[in-house]
Amino acid sequence: MPSKSFVAIAGAVLCLLISIRANGNELPRRPVFGASVLADPAGVLVDYVAPGGPADRAGLKMGDIIKSLANHPVSLPAEFVAAVRATPTEQPATLEIVRAGTRQVLTVTLLPAPKETDPDVNTLYSAIAVEGTLRRTLITIPRTTTPAASPQKFPALLLVGGIGCYTVDNPKDPYDAYRYLAHDLTRAGVVVMRVEKSGMGDSQGTPCFNTDFNAEAASYKIALEALRGDPRVDPQRIFLFGHSIGSVIIPRLAQESSVAGLIFAEGVGRNWFEYELWNLRRQEELAGDSPTEVDATLRSKEVCMHRLLIERQNESDIERDMPECKPRNTYPVTDAYMQEVAAINIAELWTHVGVPVLGIYGTGDFVTSEDDHRRIVAIVNANHPGSATLHTIDGMDHHLGAAGSPQAAYDLRVKDHKETPYEQRLSAEVATWLCSHTHCG
């Protein structure tokens, strides 16, 4: 969720994966750079470096500003992704950066991407067609001795991820929460599908940084129908898991296509404009700002955000009138994406949900609130009593890591730029709930 201290989803490594044939088309293997970036007033800011990856071996560090890769100038995250795609693997390339105000030139050698491996899980690299382009999907399937001619029908789950542009295909990343969750659930007997966003990983399509919210949501609908048609999946036992902004997408999907249940974690339970103000206040206080400073920041944020998201004014016009709005209106997606989110009535979405719902909240989350989760559960139960429940996981942060308190999580991720290990209790909570609502395995 965005704020001045927005941190990308844990393990968001720019990794571009594995060739396959899908619908008669081949998705070519992409190179691995081994870092994730965010938009920054100074350029493209490195916010994560995968240990042992090409970027790490080249000497890149979190906090560096990337200026060019292989002679491709870089000033926006989308340009960086394009530069990675255009850089040949296994050949030295120049990487120009700015570190602590000083320009440096590093040498990086990108590598072909590896596959996921797990002795208990098969990962199928497939694809779906979206607006004439292919999007990578990763489908984890329980290993079974059932003959291929009559495959076992499993319950299934579509994982709808958080905001921003990142790959879900990180086989070497020790902090990739989505991979851990998918593999754990598949060991419990559930087929799990993850979907790459447009232009990320091996996916074709519009660069992710130029995609709006409605287009992103539409791709998940296509993925859901593909999962429903998988011969290994029982179409009557498909569940949706929405993390972060995914919690806004899954109730819309449930209205458009029949599912067996919904799970949301670290989500948003109130309209976006109100949510952002609460989120900013929380993070400003964790940063140690005084009450006077906090209130001044929120007043500025409210004006800036209203002009951008509600009045839909041009960002350059806003920043000309109010230069302080530049950091206030910085998001990891397009303005159009955020404007579409801001127009959604969150409560109305959940009012129409009539299937079992599990809400999960980690008490170490400094990005969303437990009150929002309780609000969603209450809205669902008001219309379908007893169908929604909320489970809390002590110390889990917004990125599904084991972090401790919100202050500890904030200090680790925002101040120290450190990742936290995946919170295994999340897998246990989800698997237990799923298997109580359907036969697993």
Solvent accessible surface area in square Angstrom, and as a share of the most:
residue,aa,sasa,rsa
1,M,5,0.02
2,P,1,0.01
3,S,13,0.08
4,K,105,0.45
5,S,14,0.09
6,F,25,0.11
7,V,26,0.15
8,A,15,0.12
9,I,12,0.06
10,A,5,0.04
11,G,1,0.01
12,A,4,0.03
13,V,7,0.04
14,L,6,0.03
15,C,7,0.04
16,L,2,0.01
17,L,0,0.00
18,I,4,0.02
19,S,49,0.32
20,I,34,0.17
21,R,175,0.64
22,A,9,0.07
23,N,111,0.57
24,G,67,0.64
25,N,76,0.39
26,E,84,0.38
27,L,0,0.00
28,P,53,0.33
29,R,116,0.42
30,R,50,0.18
31,P,9,0.06
32,V,18,0.11
33,F,0,0.00
34,G,1,0.01
35,A,0,0.00
36,S,5,0.03
37,V,10,0.05
38,L,28,0.14
39,A,40,0.31
40,D,47,0.25
41,P,91,0.57
42,A,61,0.48
43,G,9,0.09
44,V,0,0.00
45,L,41,0.20
46,V,1,0.01
47,D,17,0.09
48,Y,10,0.04
49,V,21,0.12
50,A,13,0.10
51,P,85,0.53
52,G,45,0.43
53,G,12,0.12
54,P,5,0.03
55,A,0,0.00
56,D,59,0.31
57,R,149,0.55
58,A,17,0.14
59,G,30,0.29
60,L,4,0.02
61,K,115,0.49
62,M,71,0.32
63,G,39,0.37
64,D,2,0.01
65,I,18,0.09
66,I,0,0.00
67,K,54,0.23
68,S,15,0.10
69,L,0,0.00
70,A,23,0.18
71,N,129,0.66
72,H,75,0.34
73,P,111,0.70
74,V,5,0.03
75,S,65,0.42
76,L,101,0.50
77,P,8,0.05
78,A,23,0.18
79,E,68,0.30
80,F,0,0.00
81,V,13,0.08
82,A,58,0.45
83,A,3,0.02
84,V,1,0.00
85,R,59,0.22
86,A,59,0.46
87,T,4,0.03
88,P,73,0.46
89,T,41,0.24
90,E,115,0.52
91,Q,101,0.45
92,P,105,0.66
93,A,13,0.10
94,T,64,0.37
95,L,0,0.00
96,E,45,0.20
97,I,0,0.00
98,V,31,0.18
99,R,56,0.20
100,A,108,0.84
101,G,72,0.69
102,T,80,0.46
103,R,142,0.52
104,Q,61,0.27
105,V,102,0.59
106,L,27,0.13
107,T,85,0.50
108,V,2,0.01
109,T,48,0.28
110,L,0,0.00
111,L,62,0.31
112,P,45,0.28
113,A,2,0.01
114,P,42,0.26
115,K,116,0.49
116,E,14,0.06
117,T,125,0.73
118,D,12,0.06
119,P,116,0.73
120,D,72,0.37
121,V,3,0.02
122,N,59,0.30
123,T,29,0.17
124,L,71,0.35
125,Y,9,0.03
126,S,28,0.18
127,A,11,0.09
128,I,10,0.05
129,A,55,0.43
130,V,5,0.03
131,E,151,0.68
132,G,82,0.79
133,T,35,0.21
134,L,10,0.05
135,R,16,0.06
136,R,0,0.00
137,T,1,0.00
138,L,0,0.00
139,I,10,0.05
140,T,0,0.00
141,I,15,0.07
142,P,13,0.08
143,R,126,0.46
144,T,68,0.40
145,T,143,0.83
146,T,46,0.27
147,P,89,0.56
148,A,100,0.78
149,A,104,0.81
150,S,70,0.45
151,P,46,0.29
152,Q,62,0.27
153,K,103,0.44
154,F,6,0.03
155,P,0,0.00
156,A,0,0.00
157,L,0,0.00
158,L,0,0.00
159,L,5,0.02
160,V,0,0.00
161,G,4,0.04
162,G,0,0.00
163,I,2,0.01
164,G,4,0.04
165,C,18,0.11
166,Y,6,0.02
167,T,2,0.01
168,V,10,0.05
169,D,0,0.00
170,N,6,0.03
171,P,21,0.13
172,K,157,0.66
173,D,5,0.03
174,P,63,0.39
175,Y,60,0.23
176,D,3,0.02
177,A,2,0.02
178,Y,5,0.02
179,R,28,0.10
180,Y,62,0.24
181,L,0,0.00
182,A,0,0.00
183,H,12,0.05
184,D,30,0.15
185,L,0,0.00
186,T,1,0.00
187,R,118,0.43
188,A,36,0.28
189,G,4,0.04
190,V,1,0.00
191,V,0,0.00
192,V,0,0.00
193,M,3,0.01
194,R,1,0.00
195,V,5,0.03
196,E,1,0.01
197,K,13,0.05
198,S,7,0.04
199,G,7,0.07
200,M,1,0.00
201,G,0,0.00
202,D,0,0.00
203,S,1,0.00
204,Q,64,0.29
205,G,30,0.29
206,T,70,0.41
207,P,64,0.40
208,C,5,0.03
209,F,31,0.13
210,N,90,0.46
211,T,18,0.10
212,D,44,0.23
213,F,0,0.00
214,N,70,0.36
215,A,37,0.28
216,E,12,0.05
217,A,8,0.06
218,A,47,0.37
219,S,8,0.05
220,Y,6,0.02
221,K,80,0.34
222,I,65,0.33
223,A,0,0.00
224,L,0,0.00
225,E,76,0.34
226,A,44,0.34
227,L,0,0.00
228,R,54,0.20
229,G,63,0.60
230,D,14,0.07
231,P,78,0.49
232,R,63,0.23
233,V,1,0.00
234,D,31,0.16
235,P,49,0.31
236,Q,143,0.64
237,R,46,0.17
238,I,0,0.00
239,F,1,0.00
240,L,0,0.00
241,F,0,0.00
242,G,0,0.00
243,H,0,0.00
244,S,0,0.00
245,I,0,0.00
246,G,0,0.00
247,S,0,0.00
248,V,0,0.00
249,I,1,0.00
250,I,0,0.00
251,P,0,0.00
252,R,56,0.21
253,L,3,0.01
254,A,23,0.18
255,Q,87,0.39
256,E,97,0.44
257,S,16,0.10
258,S,88,0.57
259,V,15,0.09
260,A,28,0.22
261,G,0,0.00
262,L,0,0.00
263,I,0,0.00
264,F,0,0.00
265,A,0,0.00
266,E,0,0.00
267,G,1,0.01
268,V,0,0.00
269,G,0,0.00
270,R,45,0.16
271,N,69,0.35
272,W,0,0.00
273,F,41,0.17
274,E,72,0.32
275,Y,5,0.02
276,E,3,0.01
277,L,34,0.17
278,W,143,0.50
279,N,0,0.00
280,L,4,0.02
281,R,76,0.28
282,R,50,0.18
283,Q,2,0.01
284,E,1,0.00
285,E,98,0.44
286,L,27,0.14
287,A,34,0.26
288,G,62,0.59
289,D,44,0.23
290,S,45,0.29
291,P,113,0.71
292,T,108,0.63
293,E,92,0.41
294,V,2,0.01
295,D,79,0.41
296,A,63,0.49
297,T,16,0.10
298,L,21,0.10
299,R,174,0.64
300,S,17,0.11
301,K,7,0.03
302,E,82,0.37
303,V,54,0.31
304,C,0,0.00
305,M,0,0.00
306,H,73,0.32
307,R,41,0.15
308,L,0,0.00
309,L,3,0.02
310,I,80,0.41
311,E,90,0.40
312,R,127,0.47
313,Q,57,0.25
314,N,90,0.46
315,E,54,0.24
316,S,71,0.46
317,D,54,0.28
318,I,0,0.00
319,E,33,0.15
320,R,165,0.60
321,D,80,0.41
322,M,36,0.16
323,P,96,0.61
324,E,77,0.35
325,C,0,0.00
326,K,91,0.39
327,P,61,0.38
328,R,49,0.18
329,N,2,0.01
330,T,49,0.29
331,Y,19,0.07
332,P,14,0.09
333,V,16,0.09
334,T,32,0.19
335,D,41,0.21
336,A,49,0.38
337,Y,0,0.00
338,M,0,0.00
339,Q,21,0.10
340,E,34,0.15
341,V,0,0.00
342,A,16,0.12
343,A,76,0.59
344,I,20,0.10
345,N,81,0.41
346,I,1,0.00
347,A,25,0.19
348,E,78,0.35
349,L,12,0.06
350,W,1,0.00
351,T,52,0.31
352,H,102,0.46
353,V,2,0.01
354,G,44,0.42
355,V,36,0.21
356,P,43,0.27
357,V,0,0.00
358,L,0,0.00
359,G,0,0.00
360,I,0,0.00
361,Y,15,0.06
362,G,0,0.00
363,T,49,0.28
364,G,0,0.00
365,D,2,0.01
366,F,2,0.01
367,V,7,0.04
368,T,1,0.01
369,S,30,0.19
370,E,49,0.22
371,D,98,0.51
372,D,2,0.01
373,H,0,0.00
374,R,130,0.47
375,R,97,0.35
376,I,1,0.01
377,V,18,0.10
378,A,60,0.47
379,I,29,0.14
380,V,0,0.00
381,N,39,0.20
382,A,82,0.64
383,N,70,0.36
384,H,75,0.34
385,P,116,0.73
386,G,68,0.66
387,S,29,0.19
388,A,4,0.03
389,T,61,0.35
390,L,32,0.16
391,H,66,0.29
392,T,59,0.34
393,I,4,0.02
394,D,103,0.53
395,G,10,0.09
396,M,0,0.00
397,D,0,0.00
398,H,1,0.00
399,H,4,0.02
400,L,1,0.00
401,G,1,0.01
402,A,43,0.33
403,A,17,0.13
404,G,36,0.35
405,S,58,0.38
406,P,47,0.30
407,Q,72,0.32
408,A,37,0.28
409,A,0,0.00
410,Y,7,0.03
411,D,43,0.22
412,L,52,0.26
413,R,6,0.02
414,V,30,0.17
415,K,107,0.45
416,D,74,0.38
417,H,74,0.33
418,K,115,0.49
419,E,34,0.15
420,T,6,0.03
421,P,83,0.52
422,Y,16,0.06
423,E,12,0.05
424,Q,97,0.43
425,R,116,0.42
426,L,0,0.00
427,S,6,0.04
428,A,60,0.47
429,E,48,0.21
430,V,0,0.00
431,A,19,0.15
432,T,96,0.56
433,W,18,0.06
434,L,1,0.00
435,C,50,0.30
436,S,82,0.53
437,H,84,0.37
438,T,17,0.10
439,H,136,0.61
440,C,24,0.14
441,G,37,0.36
